[in-house]
Amino acid sequence: MDKTGWKVLLILLQFIISEQGKHSEAFLEADMEISAPEILRQALKEAQMKKQTNPPPDNQRIINSTYIYDASWPTQWKMNSISAVSLDQEGNAVIFQRAGRVWSQSTFNIDNEFTQKHLGVIQNATILAFNRRSGALKYSLGKNLFYMPHGLTVDGDSNIWVTDVALHQVMKLRRDQDKPLMVLGKKFKPGNSPDTFCKPTSVAVLPSGDFFVADGYCNARIIKFSPDGKRILTWGENSFTGIAHKIAPPNFLAIPHALTLALDKGLVCVADRENGRVQCFHASNGTFHSQYHSTVVGDRIYGVSYAPIKGGRLYVINGPLLPTWPSQDYAPSNHEVRGYVFDMETNEVVDKFGLPGKNLNNPHDLEVSLDGTEVYVGEIGEPRPRKFISTVLPRLDQDKGVGTNKTRTVGATSESTAETGATALVAVILIVVFAIAAFGATLLILRHRKRGCCRPSRKRKHAWELSREFKLGNLLDNKHDGFEKLGQEASDDEVAVRDA
């Protein structure tokens, strides 16, 4: 290097040293002027200002609840950890409880096999039915049958469908029968073959007798069966396997946890738990129809139930988020743990319900009545079901029993529509007949008058005057009872995060 090069290098080093001295001096001066407590106060102030620049979603602040909690229902209870709830045709809310059995991290091994057979079958009644109005216990069953209850639904014929995640089985029961009418799956043997399940979560039953099973924690699939238990079709991809997606595409499921039927729309809807959404599929062929998600609800949805009101409403319950480490993309969730209502026409959250002044503990399943006036919630770790009552919706006679959204069928809706169409056709035919008769009578009278005969001694009434008491509305009046929700379920892996 020549002399010129050395000079340039020396000047550059002097410049760097001088700049460092300036910054060091500035740092020392600032350090002397601001004490440690003051630095902390400034940091907190900056954090608060940053938080204000990222306020919670506007729609969360404006969502008002039109439901109130009925703390007096039920009037008596002796249960522990409610995994599912449904409504029967006799005006009862039917719950599925674990009677003290807990799903912990050691309950299943890595192969999803139940590790606590030594605990034996649950000896207490696991299915309890409470009158929806009085809260009195009406009947109970389910002793010495289950190891880890999960999902329950009551169909239109009063059959009770349940899933047991420890047994990996689906059962069909009746109150007046000691043994199950149907058992699907192999006892204690998880699998994904045509005759096995792996921790199935929920059942939904069509009026035709066909039924759906959400299978479940391991297989992430929906299976449709015929009334005699023969498989019709299967759909669903597991979000936890294969290619990772930032946002799961339609038809991908991360623990399908609950099912409900929207029969007036021909849909079966799934609570896609870990994807934080509800996916709805055509009940006839399992093809995707629509999905519902909101940042207000959060990223976990445990239960879903449908009410055919105001264009269709989906009632959901969320759950506490799993603990996670903050990152640049992570924003602490400010969602409430409670129930929410989606408007299926707008995809917006339009209502919410929950306990006054606090969150639900660990909600696992819910059921809404046909008219949307009552919502029932079961929680893991809680000794009683929750009942919420609408303050704005008109009520139907609950004592007549309206079934559940888990058991409504597309067939029933189609038959109802056909009957209404037939009634309208009869009315049109009658109107045409009356019109032709009246026109013919008028022509006949005019013809006779031209001949000078048939002069009435008093004014005659026209055909439409003689039939004043005929009302078209009487012909069209065709009242049909509706349906209600579907059976849903929850997963007890939640217990691994919280006691359940």
Stockholm file with secondary structure:
# STOCKHOLM 1.0

chainA/1-500         MDKTGWKVLLILLQFIISEQGKHSEAFLEADMEISAPEILRQALKEAQMKKQTNPPPDNQRIINSTYIYDASWPTQWKMNSISAVSLDQEGNAVIFQRAGRVWSQSTFNIDNEFTQKHLGVIQNATILAFNRRSGALKYSLGKNLFYMPHGLTVDGDSNIWVTDVALHQVMKLRRDQDKPLMVLGKKFKPGNSPDTFCKPTSVAVLPSGDFFVADGYCNARIIKFSPDGKRILTWGENSFTGIAHKIAPPNFLAIPHALTLALDKGLVCVADRENGRVQCFHASNGTFHSQYHSTVVGDRIYGVSYAPIKGGRLYVINGPLLPTWPSQDYAPSNHEVRGYVFDMETNEVVDKFGLPGKNLNNPHDLEVSLDGTEVYVGEIGEPRPRKFISTVLPRLDQDKGVGTNKTRTVGATSESTAETGATALVAVILIVVFAIAAFGATLLILRHRKRGCCRPSRKRKHAWELSREFKLGNLLDNKHDGFEKLGQEASDDEVAVRDA
#=GR chainA/1-500 SS CCHHHHHHHHHHHHHHHHHHHHHHHHHHHHHHHSCHHHHHHHHHHHHHHHHHTSCCCHHHHHCCCCEEECTTCSSCCCCCCEEEEEECTTSEEEEEECTTCCCCTTSBCTTCCBCCGGGCSCCSCCEEEEETTTCCEEEEECTTSCSSEEEEEECTTSCEEEEETTTTEEEEECTTCSSCSEEESCTTCCCCSTTCCSSEEEEEECTTSCEEEEECSSSCEEEEECTTSCEEEEECEETTSSSCCSSCCTTEESCEEEEEEEGGGTEEEEEEGGGTEEEEEETTTCCEEEEECCTTTCSCEEEEEEECCTTCEEEEEECCCCCCCCCTTCCCCCCCSSEEEEETTTTEEEEEECCTTSCCSSEEEEEECTTSSEEEEEETTCSSCEEEEESSSCCCCGGGCCCBBTBCCHHHHHHHHHHHHHHHHHHHHHHHHHHHHHHHHHHHHHHHHHTTCCCCSSCCCCHHHHTTTCCHHHHHCCCCCCCBBCCBCCCTHHHHHSCC
#=GC SS_cons         CCHHHHHHHHHHHHHHHHHHHHHHHHHHHHHHHSCHHHHHHHHHHHHHHHHHTSCCCHHHHHCCCCEEECTTCSSCCCCCCEEEEEECTTSEEEEEECTTCCCCTTSBCTTCCBCCGGGCSCCSCCEEEEETTTCCEEEEECTTSCSSEEEEEECTTSCEEEEETTTTEEEEECTTCSSCSEEESCTTCCCCSTTCCSSEEEEEECTTSCEEEEECSSSCEEEEECTTSCEEEEECEETTSSSCCSSCCTTEESCEEEEEEEGGGTEEEEEEGGGTEEEEEETTTCCEEEEECCTTTCSCEEEEEEECCTTCEEEEEECCCCCCCCCTTCCCCCCCSSEEEEETTTTEEEEEECCTTSCCSSEEEEEECTTSSEEEEEETTCSSCEEEEESSSCCCCGGGCCCBBTBCCHHHHHHHHHHHHHHHHHHHHHHHHHHHHHHHHHHHHHHHHHTTCCCCSSCCCCHHHHTTTCCHHHHHCCCCCCCBBCCBCCCTHHHHHSCC
//
